[in-house]
């Protein structure tokens, strides 16, 4: 298993790829601000202020789906606990935003958030220290999901837990975290969670300009996450991941460290999910234990399956399209959404197992990437 041939590496980062990437970036980063700021509000194509955070939320979901596709589509690790990493990143951001409220809270306590005052907490818990600084919160957004994934992955992969057993264990992990965060004595707001945020880095979260700024940050994070995942998947590590997805025992027999490869990609995926959760919270204005729900993690897998597992771009497409449908259906016919979601899962399993992007490639509506031959002797 040598490195990718030079021609295939060059084509992966060739002019065609960059033209498509820049075109998508321009549409996401320029079209929304133009339609929101410069198009008259009475125009049919104007983008109202309330839709900007909704689009930003979709981009956070896209980054979350991208993180799952990295481990499921390329390493064959079906994690049903990625909602936990997403929620932990969101709670780290929520703790920072709560500390920024200060005396503007209902009880006017400069140190304790309102829910702690209500529950008669006398002092700030030690795990809240440092969250009045954005740099500390940013570090925790990366470290908390990453460390959990590192420890969990080391225990699971070292014990060679794979397949459905690993999926069940990840689901049990997120369910245990949900039950823990529902407790009031945990110090994270209990059932109500954290809300009533005021500002971030001095910018009023209720202002349209701040919401637009968060949308642009989400766009940047999604673009950077996609490039990072693409870099990993076309590297030698990416070929090892594909190999262990298809024949793990053979990869281990050839002398590759399967545990280290899985552990790296699983931890990286958790960090991306945590960043997605951190960007999600200030745009929706709340974080509570329902984000740990195992059903959310299952829904993430459906996004990836609908878009196309193992394609990266398919994860983004699936997350956006499924959530657009969810937003519309939960308003027009809320009782039908779960049936539609189940039908999507069945359809992607039986009818279009390669997802939307895979279907487009099969129909040759999108030019497939040529597969370079292996070097002589392999």
C-alpha positions as CSV (number, residue, x, y, z in Angstrom):
1,X,0.0,0.0,0.0
2,X,2.2,2.8,-1.3
3,X,1.3,6.4,-1.5
4,X,-1.1,7.7,-4.2
5,X,0.5,8.1,-7.6
6,X,1.5,11.6,-8.3
7,X,-0.9,12.0,-11.1
8,X,-3.9,11.1,-8.9
9,X,-2.7,13.4,-6.2
10,X,-2.4,16.3,-8.6
11,X,-5.9,15.6,-10.1
12,X,-7.4,15.6,-6.6
13,X,-6.2,19.2,-6.1
14,X,-6.3,20.2,-9.8
15,X,-7.9,23.2,-11.4
16,X,-11.3,21.5,-11.7
17,X,-11.5,20.8,-8.0
18,X,-10.5,24.3,-7.0
19,X,-12.9,25.9,-9.6
20,X,-15.8,24.0,-8.0
21,X,-14.7,24.7,-4.5
22,X,-14.3,28.4,-5.1
23,X,-17.6,28.6,-6.9
24,X,-19.4,27.0,-3.9
25,X,-17.5,29.3,-1.5
26,X,-18.5,32.4,-3.5
27,X,-22.2,31.3,-3.5
28,X,-22.2,30.6,0.2
29,X,-20.1,33.5,1.3
30,X,-21.3,36.3,-1.0
31,X,-24.8,35.4,-2.2
32,X,-26.3,35.3,1.3
33,X,-24.8,38.7,2.5
34,X,-25.8,40.4,-0.7
35,X,-29.4,39.1,-0.6
36,X,-29.6,40.0,3.1
37,X,-28.0,43.4,3.1
38,X,-28.2,45.0,-0.3
39,X,-31.4,43.6,-1.8
40,X,-34.5,45.7,-0.8
41,X,-36.6,43.9,1.8
42,X,-39.7,44.1,-0.5
43,X,-38.0,42.2,-3.2
44,X,-39.0,38.6,-4.0
45,X,-35.3,37.4,-3.7
46,X,-34.5,39.3,-0.5
47,X,-33.2,37.1,2.4
48,X,-34.9,38.1,5.7
49,X,-32.8,38.4,8.9
50,X,-34.5,35.4,10.5
51,X,-33.3,33.0,7.7
52,X,-29.6,33.8,8.2
53,X,-29.1,31.9,11.5
54,X,-31.3,29.0,10.0
55,X,-28.8,28.7,7.1
56,X,-25.9,28.9,9.5
57,X,-27.5,26.0,11.4
58,X,-27.6,24.0,8.2
59,X,-23.9,24.6,7.7
60,X,-23.2,23.4,11.2
61,X,-25.1,20.3,10.5
62,X,-23.2,19.9,7.2
63,X,-19.9,20.0,9.2
64,X,-21.2,17.5,11.6
65,X,-22.3,15.1,8.8
66,X,-18.8,15.6,7.2
67,X,-17.2,14.5,10.4
68,X,-19.3,11.3,10.5
69,X,-18.6,10.6,6.8
70,X,-14.9,10.7,7.5
71,X,-15.1,7.7,10.0
72,X,-18.0,5.9,8.5
73,X,-17.5,6.3,4.8
74,X,-13.7,5.9,4.8
75,X,-12.9,3.8,7.9
76,X,-16.1,1.8,8.2
77,X,-16.7,3.0,11.8
78,X,-20.5,3.6,12.1
79,X,-20.6,5.9,15.2
80,X,-24.0,6.4,16.6
81,X,-22.6,8.8,19.3
82,X,-21.4,11.7,17.2
83,X,-24.3,13.7,18.7
84,X,-22.4,13.6,22.0
85,X,-19.3,15.2,20.5
86,X,-21.5,17.9,18.9
87,X,-23.3,18.5,22.2
88,X,-20.0,18.8,24.2
89,X,-18.7,21.4,21.8
90,X,-22.0,23.2,22.2
91,X,-21.9,23.1,26.0
92,X,-18.3,24.5,26.0
93,X,-19.5,27.4,23.9
94,X,-22.6,27.8,26.0
95,X,-20.5,28.0,29.2
96,X,-18.5,30.8,27.7
97,X,-21.6,32.7,26.6
98,X,-23.2,32.3,30.0
99,X,-20.1,33.8,31.7
100,X,-20.4,36.8,29.4
101,X,-23.8,37.7,30.7
102,X,-22.4,38.9,34.1
103,X,-24.7,41.2,36.0
104,X,-27.2,41.4,33.1
105,X,-28.8,38.1,34.2
106,X,-32.2,37.9,36.0
107,X,-30.5,37.7,39.4
108,X,-27.7,40.1,38.6
109,X,-25.0,37.8,40.0
110,X,-21.6,38.7,38.4
111,X,-20.1,35.2,38.8
112,X,-22.9,32.6,38.9
113,X,-25.3,32.0,36.0
114,X,-29.0,32.4,36.7
115,X,-29.7,28.7,36.9
116,X,-27.0,28.3,39.6
117,X,-28.4,31.1,41.6
118,X,-31.9,29.6,41.3
119,X,-30.5,26.2,42.6
120,X,-28.7,27.9,45.5
121,X,-25.2,27.2,44.3
122,X,-22.8,29.2,46.5
123,X,-19.8,29.3,44.3
124,X,-18.7,28.6,40.7
125,X,-17.7,24.9,40.1
126,X,-14.1,24.3,39.3
127,X,-14.9,23.1,35.8
128,X,-16.4,26.5,35.0
129,X,-13.1,28.3,35.7
130,X,-11.5,30.0,32.7
131,X,-14.7,30.1,30.6
132,X,-14.9,33.8,30.9
133,X,-12.0,33.9,28.4
134,X,-12.7,33.0,24.8
135,X,-9.3,31.5,24.2
136,X,-9.9,29.0,27.0
137,X,-13.4,28.2,25.7
138,X,-12.0,27.6,22.2
139,X,-9.4,25.3,23.6
140,X,-12.0,23.3,25.5
141,X,-14.2,23.1,22.3
142,X,-11.4,21.1,20.7
143,X,-10.0,19.3,23.7
144,X,-13.2,18.0,25.4
145,X,-14.7,16.1,22.5
146,X,-11.2,15.1,21.3
147,X,-10.1,13.7,24.7
148,X,-13.4,11.8,25.0
149,X,-13.0,10.3,21.6
150,X,-9.3,9.5,22.3
151,X,-10.0,7.6,25.5
152,X,-13.2,5.9,24.2
153,X,-11.5,5.0,20.9
154,X,-8.4,3.7,22.6
155,X,-10.4,1.4,24.8
156,X,-12.7,0.2,22.0
157,X,-10.2,-0.2,19.1
158,X,-7.5,-1.7,21.4
159,X,-10.0,-4.4,22.3
160,X,-10.9,-4.8,18.6
161,X,-14.5,-3.9,19.1
162,X,-16.0,-3.4,15.6
163,X,-19.2,-3.4,13.6
164,X,-22.6,-3.3,15.2
165,X,-21.0,-3.8,18.7
166,X,-19.1,-0.5,18.3
167,X,-22.2,1.2,17.1
168,X,-24.2,0.1,20.1
169,X,-21.4,1.1,22.5
170,X,-21.2,4.6,21.0
171,X,-25.0,4.9,21.3
172,X,-24.8,3.8,24.9
173,X,-22.2,6.5,25.5
174,X,-24.3,9.3,24.2
175,X,-27.3,8.1,26.1
176,X,-25.4,7.9,29.4
177,X,-24.2,11.5,28.8
178,X,-27.7,12.6,28.2
179,X,-28.9,11.2,31.5
180,X,-26.0,12.8,33.3
181,X,-26.6,16.2,31.8
182,X,-30.2,16.1,32.8
183,X,-29.2,16.1,36.4
184,X,-29.4,19.6,38.1
185,X,-26.4,18.8,40.3
186,X,-24.1,18.4,37.3
187,X,-23.8,22.1,37.0
188,X,-24.9,22.4,33.4
189,X,-28.4,23.7,33.7
190,X,-30.2,20.4,34.0
191,X,-33.2,19.8,31.8
192,X,-33.5,23.5,30.8
193,X,-29.8,23.7,29.7
194,X,-28.3,27.1,28.9
195,X,-30.0,30.0,27.1
196,X,-30.6,33.8,27.2
197,X,-27.1,34.6,25.8
198,X,-26.3,38.3,25.3
199,X,-23.1,38.6,23.3
200,X,-20.0,36.9,21.9
201,X,-16.7,38.7,21.9
202,X,-18.5,41.9,22.6
203,X,-20.9,41.6,19.7
204,X,-24.6,41.5,20.5
205,X,-26.0,38.2,19.5
206,X,-29.4,39.7,18.7
207,X,-28.1,42.0,16.0
208,X,-28.5,40.9,12.4
209,X,-24.9,41.8,11.7
210,X,-23.7,39.4,14.4
211,X,-25.8,36.6,13.0
212,X,-24.5,37.2,9.6
213,X,-20.9,37.2,10.9
214,X,-21.6,33.8,12.6
215,X,-23.0,32.5,9.3
216,X,-19.8,33.5,7.6
217,X,-17.7,31.9,10.3
218,X,-19.7,28.7,9.8
219,X,-19.1,28.9,6.1
220,X,-15.4,29.2,6.7
221,X,-15.3,26.3,9.2
222,X,-17.2,24.1,6.7
223,X,-14.8,24.9,3.9
224,X,-11.7,24.3,6.1
225,X,-13.2,21.1,7.4
226,X,-13.9,19.8,3.9
227,X,-10.4,20.6,2.8
228,X,-8.9,18.9,5.9
229,X,-11.1,15.7,5.3
230,X,-10.1,15.6,1.7
231,X,-6.4,15.9,2.5
232,X,-6.8,13.0,4.9
233,X,-8.7,10.8,2.5
234,X,-6.4,11.2,-0.5
235,X,-3.3,10.6,1.5
236,X,-1.6,7.3,2.3
237,X,-3.6,7.3,5.6
238,X,-6.8,7.5,3.5
239,X,-5.8,4.4,1.5
240,X,-5.1,2.6,4.7
241,X,-8.5,3.6,6.1
242,X,-10.3,2.3,2.9
243,X,-8.3,-0.9,3.2
244,X,-9.2,-1.5,6.8
245,X,-12.8,-0.7,6.0
246,X,-12.9,-3.5,3.4
247,X,-10.5,-6.0,5.0
248,X,-9.3,-5.0,8.4
249,X,-7.6,-8.4,9.2
250,X,-5.5,-8.2,6.0
251,X,-4.3,-4.7,6.9
252,X,-3.3,-5.8,10.3
253,X,-1.5,-8.8,8.8
254,X,0.5,-6.5,6.5
255,X,1.9,-4.7,9.5
256,X,-0.1,-1.5,9.6
257,X,-1.3,-0.2,13.0
258,X,-5.1,-0.4,12.6
259,X,-5.6,0.9,16.2
260,X,-3.6,4.1,15.6
261,X,-5.2,4.7,12.2
262,X,-8.7,4.3,13.6
263,X,-7.9,6.3,16.7
264,X,-6.5,9.3,14.7
265,X,-9.5,9.6,12.4
266,X,-12.0,9.0,15.2
267,X,-10.5,11.8,17.3
268,X,-10.2,14.2,14.3
269,X,-13.9,13.5,13.5
270,X,-14.9,14.2,17.1
271,X,-13.0,17.5,17.1
272,X,-14.8,18.6,13.9
273,X,-18.2,17.6,15.4
274,X,-17.3,19.7,18.5
275,X,-16.5,22.7,16.4
276,X,-19.8,22.3,14.6
277,X,-21.6,22.2,18.0
278,X,-19.8,25.3,19.2
279,X,-20.9,27.3,16.1
280,X,-24.4,25.9,16.4
281,X,-25.2,27.2,19.9
282,X,-24.9,31.0,19.4
283,X,-27.0,30.8,16.3
284,X,-29.9,28.9,17.8
285,X,-29.5,30.5,21.2
286,X,-29.8,27.4,23.4
287,X,-28.1,24.2,24.4
288,X,-29.8,21.4,26.5
289,X,-29.4,17.7,27.1
290,X,-31.7,16.8,24.2
291,X,-28.8,17.3,21.9
292,X,-27.3,14.1,23.4
293,X,-30.4,12.1,22.3
294,X,-29.4,8.9,20.5
295,X,-32.1,9.7,17.9
296,X,-30.0,12.7,16.9
297,X,-27.0,10.6,16.2
298,X,-29.0,8.2,14.1
299,X,-30.4,11.1,12.1
300,X,-26.8,12.2,11.4
301,X,-26.2,8.8,9.9
302,X,-29.3,9.2,7.7
303,X,-27.9,12.5,6.4
304,X,-24.7,10.9,5.3
305,X,-26.5,7.9,3.8
306,X,-28.9,10.1,1.8
307,X,-26.1,12.3,0.4
308,X,-23.7,9.5,-0.3
309,X,-21.4,7.7,2.2
310,X,-17.7,8.0,1.4
311,X,-17.9,11.1,-0.8
312,X,-17.5,14.0,1.7
313,X,-19.5,16.3,-0.6
314,X,-22.5,13.9,-0.3
315,X,-22.5,14.3,3.5
316,X,-22.9,18.1,3.0
317,X,-25.6,17.7,0.4
318,X,-27.5,15.2,2.5
319,X,-27.4,17.2,5.7
320,X,-28.6,20.4,4.0
321,X,-31.4,18.7,1.9
322,X,-32.7,16.5,4.8
323,X,-32.8,19.5,7.2
324,X,-34.5,21.7,4.6
325,X,-37.2,19.0,4.2
326,X,-37.4,18.7,8.0
327,X,-37.9,22.5,8.4
328,X,-40.7,22.5,5.8
329,X,-42.4,19.3,6.9
330,X,-42.4,20.0,10.6
331,X,-44.3,23.2,9.8
332,X,-46.6,21.9,7.1
333,X,-47.3,18.4,8.4
334,X,-45.3,17.7,11.6
335,X,-46.9,14.3,12.1
336,X,-45.4,12.9,8.9
337,X,-41.8,13.8,9.4
338,X,-40.7,10.6,11.2
339,X,-42.4,8.5,8.5
340,X,-40.5,10.5,5.9
341,X,-37.2,10.1,7.8
342,X,-37.8,6.3,8.0
343,X,-38.7,6.2,4.3
344,X,-35.4,8.0,3.5
345,X,-33.4,5.4,5.4
346,X,-35.1,2.5,3.7
347,X,-34.7,4.2,0.2
348,X,-31.0,4.8,0.7
349,X,-30.6,1.2,1.9
350,X,-32.5,-0.6,-0.9
351,X,-32.9,1.8,-3.8
352,X,-29.9,4.2,-3.8
353,X,-27.3,2.7,-1.5
354,X,-24.6,5.1,-2.9
355,X,-26.7,8.2,-2.1
356,X,-27.5,11.2,-4.2
357,X,-23.9,12.0,-5.1
358,X,-23.3,8.3,-6.0
359,X,-26.4,8.3,-8.1
360,X,-25.2,11.4,-10.0
361,X,-21.9,9.7,-10.7
362,X,-23.6,6.5,-11.9
363,X,-25.8,8.6,-14.2
364,X,-22.7,10.4,-15.5
365,X,-24.3,13.8,-14.7
366,X,-21.1,14.4,-12.8
367,X,-17.8,13.3,-14.4
368,X,-16.3,10.6,-12.2
369,X,-12.7,10.9,-11.1
370,X,-10.4,8.6,-13.1
371,X,-8.8,5.8,-11.0
372,X,-5.0,5.7,-11.5
373,X,-3.4,2.3,-12.0
374,X,-1.3,0.8,-9.3
375,X,2.5,0.9,-9.8
376,X,4.1,-2.0,-11.5
377,X,4.6,-5.0,-9.2
378,X,1.6,-4.3,-6.9
